[in-house]
Amino acid sequence: MKVIFLDIDGVLQPYNSRNRFNNDLEALKQKLSQKYNTDYSIYDSYDVGACYYDWDKNAVERIKLIVKETGAKIVISSDWRSEELKNKMKDFLKIWDMEQYWIGDTETAFNEDKITMQQIYEYINIITPNLSYREIEIIDYVYNHKDITNYVVLDDMDFSEILKQHFVKTRNLINDEQANSCIKILNDNHLKIKRLN
């Protein structure tokens, strides 16, 4: 299985987009609930409005192109995730006809059954204070899903060198060049995932 670890802000939603504030968001939630037979009333109005009004159409189409060209699935690594509302991102992707590609979100915390910090340090062979929480969550996800054969991390954050072979950085929105880089990484059969023992 190939996976896109997808951030939202700075990838699908541009930094300064605020169209949601100019619209009736309660009416929008009612409209979407009826259209998709999904209860959007349980979600924050501004989140729903941002997804509907502020996600960039061209950026969404680039994600769909990556999926089409690679067969990859989507895992949300963004802070948009919700531990309480497990299907939140699936329901948001449904608005853009992408819910069928979603297979889950990264976990926001460790437990005894999952990867430990010591395992991560052994994995990267160094102890570094520069390892971001998002990198840890992605490593944790890959560690716990042995069926992942390749992946790409699409994010506007700065990452360390640890995931560099799998990382494409965006600035404000994903562009054509970055989409093509994602496709190249995901379709590279020689790119090996280092596994924890």
ABEGO torsion letter per residue (X at the ends): XBBBBBBABGAABBAABAAAAABBAAAAAAAAAAAAGBBAAABBAAAAAAAAAABBAAAAAAAAAAAAAAGBBBBBABAABBAABAAAAAAAAAAAGAAAABAEBBBABBBAABBBAAAAAAAAGBBBAABBAAAAAAAAAAAABAABABBBBBBABBBBAAAAAABBBBBGBBBAAAAAAAAAAAABAABBBBBBX
